[in-house]
Amino acid sequence: MDSHDLGAVGRRPLPAKPDLSDAAADRRDPADAVEARWRQLALVWQWRRERQEVLRPGAAFPGIVRLIEVAGAERTLRQLYPYNSHFALHLSSCTQYPYALRVPSVLPRHDGRFQVFVPRVGTLLGETDTAEAAVALVVAHLPAGLGPAVAGTADDLCR
């Protein structure tokens, strides 16, 4: 064990970084890329939460892990490509950047609540107490005819 494995003297070791070796998924069909990305996001955010618990015990950590679990269990959202920025969960109908922003995004707050925003505009659509309620609000505001994510970028889809 080297010094990078220890959070600090007297603390338990930091968790090992997750294995994200499914890099070839984006070269297969879009459904594989979407599924691999859901798994990767869940692993990375679980690792980050566990790491913070070692480095800053008791510090609030936004509910991004729970949000990813709940959103990933929702059939209509599971077919979309998930990504995040600054703890917010975004869902795209294409698998590559620049992403297609047609679905509300969710920002988990440090106080345990969740804010749901209108896509692109950033206007607050609503605030909820649980990840389940936030996901329900997203589902209620999905655009008509939204199907599974497709390969490519938003630019490719707009041609």
Secondary structure, 3 states (H helix, E strand, C coil): CCHHHECCCCCCECCCCCCCCCHHHHHCCHHHHHHHHHHHHHHHHHHHHHHHHHHCCCCCCCCHHHHHHHHHHCHHHHCCEEEEECCEEEEECECCCCCCCCCCEEEECCCCCEEEECCCCCCEEEEECCHHHHHHHHHHCCCCCCCCCECCCHHHHCC
